[in-house]
Amino acid sequence: MTHDREHSRALELLELHQREEAPAPDAPIRRETARVRIPEGGALPRSEALLERLYHGELVPREKKALVIDTRRCSGPYLVSIDDAPMVLLDACSQIATLTHGFAHPGVLRGLHQGRFDRSLWANPDSTVGEQPELEAYAALVKSKAPAGLDHVTFVGAGGAEANEKALRLARLHAPASAEGGERRRVLAFEGSFHGRTFASLAATSNPAKRKGVDLPGYEAVFCPRDLAALRATLDERADELYAVIIEPMMAEGGDIHLTREFLLGVRELSAAHGLALVVDEVQTGFGTSGQFFWWKHLGLGETPETAPDVLTCAKKAGLGVVLSRWADPEPTPVNVASALRGLIHAEQAEDQAELEGPIRLHLDGLAAAFPALVSNLRVAGSAFAFDLPTAGHREAFINQRFARGMMVYHAGEKTMRFRLAACWEQRHLDDLFARIAEALRRLDDPTAPALVKEGGTRKRARRVEIREVEEGDWAEIMAVEQQAYEAERADSEDFLREAARYGVGLVARDVETDALLGFCFGGPLERYADVPGPDRDEQRGEGLGFYAADLTVAEDARGRGIGRQLKRAQVEWARAAGYDFITGRNKIGATEEMAGLNRSIGAYPAMILDGQYGGDAQAEYYRVPLHAPRLTKKHARGHDLSAGIQAPFGPRPSFMATRELVGPTASRLNMSNWATLDSVHYAEHLRAILPRGTAHLYTTSSRDELVDKSLRCLKMSRPQATLAIGLEGGYLGHNTAAARSLSDPAGFGPRFALFDWPRLPHPEQAGVEATLAALEALIASRGAEAIIGVYVELVGERSGRVLEGAAAQALRKACDAHGLPLVVVETATGGYRSGAGPWGLDALPKAFLPNMVLWYPGGQLGQIFVDSRWWIGAPLQLISTWDGDELSMIRTHEHLRAAHRLDLALAIDALDDLVVEAASWAGEGARIGGRGLYRTLDLGPSDDPDKAARALAVQARCLEQGVRVGVGAPGTLVFVPRLDVEAPSLRGPVRAALKAALTSA
Ligand SMILES: Cc1ncc(COP(=O)(O)O)c(C=O)c1O
């Protein structure tokens, strides 16, 4: 490998240092389950030090991230910083409305520890290939809840903006021909709307400040007041220019404006009358927010196709973009399957949020009665509520206090305070939140109110306690405490406890000074409790891995001093040392809240609810405390996959992933736009160490398409007049957002592929660089250089395999420089060491060649934009989206980079080269090889060959029959993108044989 030793050593050192800091996957869990905490003077030294490492040299925008979060410590509504004395906040917006059940979702924990994430946790499968049980189950569930007639479900990589782009694409694909014979280029949206920050979604967002500098003339949306007469008039006048109508049933960002059933029904009818698709944006309102799965149905709409929308979009709580539609999606995209699974788990219990509405309403009425001059216009549905303050000034005074009052809230519209709770909120959390809101309202005029004052310090110190195994002399006191503690039907007998101690362990806690018995706990192998409710139906009983916690009791006068917690931790440590995999137990629901909280704090999740308990109709929760991280078991991989290397560069189960703690980031997903974590800082530090040549800063996105939109928006901030982005023939930058489609070659996609009328230059490899430059100069002569946002080129075409050689790159660079044009390089097929030249394909080009921006889609729900200092915009807010990447995808990508820099790819690259050269000869005349390194292509014939598209698919199918999966890119083009650690003999042996057979017979 050619990259230099010194660089390798620097990466090794960085890794060593980071691994020392990172939590071990099996380390004990300590979740905050009890209260808000604010450290003395608001000091957060560890958060601050980590943020300083992140921002150093303005690697990323120095934005408002206040805390570094420890996802292992978050639980329910509590968001917890990484500091030794942490800040613990009530997240009253549930991570910008993305969580149905708060942090450490029990269903996600259950899924993680019981194998449901096995296919998607360690690496991301390519979800466009083969069976996808998670996506199929997910689609079936949302369809079963959907308004009538929405029979198709498709998923997109990022979030709401991209879901809306896909919805608009489907709408435009099915729009009627314009009577005027012109193109339909506009969307009708409503005043107050927000649909996201990619180009087409943003165009439909009414707030001009948010759209500043990104409007593209000719494609602006038509904004209509929220009034049916106005809508009727607007449609009569302009329907011919439109291809869709888009609306949120509750306009969230616009100020939690609850639209009426009558109005929405009118919008439905008027759109239909003009033959226009109605897109209902439920990105923020779907997934049980209203108590019903969809807000549209909460309003009593959608029972029949006449009252249903044509397309409905979800994101946020859905984990990724979900689009329900009357039409099938002809252009599916790979997505992050783990995010889809999180969304599916959210969906399974989304309606739990309904139960919050009553208790919230009571509190809200109380608030309005207590502050009649401040609080007005109460709205509540399900887990969402809002109220208005008199002015924007009041709103600011409220927001400025949020950390001091221990709660995360956001405003919406001009003067609305907007809250999004989650199904995990209990009455005590609600009482606490509303007390905090009241305090904030009382202190709106108090200039000292935002100051952070210590709150929720450590508990009263426990007396000095000794915990040891039970001895004969303890029994009399044990039974006295047991009988005092419980009603008769719950007290255990001495025989029962003695047996537990014999086969398992009994631990007692005694006061070191007075020797008083403070408490005890007993338990033993699950198998010995086969007739106890809970263990009796535990599917894992019989494996010898479970420890059943049969009894934990604290003497009445010793309660509230942390004795139970100490006993429980001692029991966990005992069971872990004894080799158990998990502890189970049961808590009577309604009687043992504190015990349930204690168990959750050490990592418990509810495994099942038991009815008819304790000799009556009481319920019990049967909980499980995992003692180990989910296990990465090696499965024998069948066949040879040469198609999934972008999503899974080290195959489906890379053993190095076992070193990483993944439960926190998966079960407590954060908005990376607002928070950092230790892992996100580590990942950024690694990227800093391998920045593509010429670049100095980075942005993060949640998908491939978002790369395009975000990069264009960044460039447009410096070039507000520019309206054209320029790509190359054969190029591919994504096919969901209008911008990505308009930059990509339409070959192989459906009609009306591009929305924006953007030109493509001939590819230098095909036409010669002179032709490329001549086309660029002609364009500049006719439209002006200032009209061009940037020139986008792939180093290796992902669909075409066309290569941008050094001389052509330099010639393009020179031409762009002559006109002050940004040159954007796309590294999806070459980045992450795949080119064989170093971390980036750029490393193979002459050193003098410097791009202005580099876009890299590393798979999963992530994208990286690297920018030079010339075009960097340090203000983040215009460039964010809800997710801004996915922490799990970051962790995987980070490990891929660490592993890849140690690999020597030379043998595999040679073998793949030999393979494609031979394959070209088997394919016959006109076949053309493309690509570089471990990304190669074989174009089966000249571009005017009408049969080659079908032939490529036939070859793909024949290879598959022999256990070899190859990809297909542009029509007629086979793509070979193996894992980076592919072994040369497999390419020279079975893969070669299969390909030869397929090519010589197809
Ligand atoms: C109604 C609505 N649509 C779209 C979006 C954009 O979603 P994302 O940020 O995931 O792209 C949002 C985000 O707040 C939203 O509230």
The ligand as an ORCA input file, in Angstrom:
! r2SCAN-3c Opt
* xyz 0 1
  C     -43.581     18.440      8.623
  C     -42.132     18.221      8.362
  N     -41.745     17.850      7.131
  C     -40.450     17.641      6.847
  C     -39.462     17.819      7.795
  C     -38.028     17.573      7.416
  O     -37.544     16.409      8.005
  P     -35.969     16.079      8.030
  O     -35.341     17.099      8.890
  O     -35.898     14.695      8.618
  O     -35.469     16.120      6.643
  C     -39.824     18.217      9.083
  C     -38.779     18.418     10.107
  O     -38.933     19.043     11.091
  C     -41.202     18.426      9.378
  O     -41.588     18.804     10.591
*
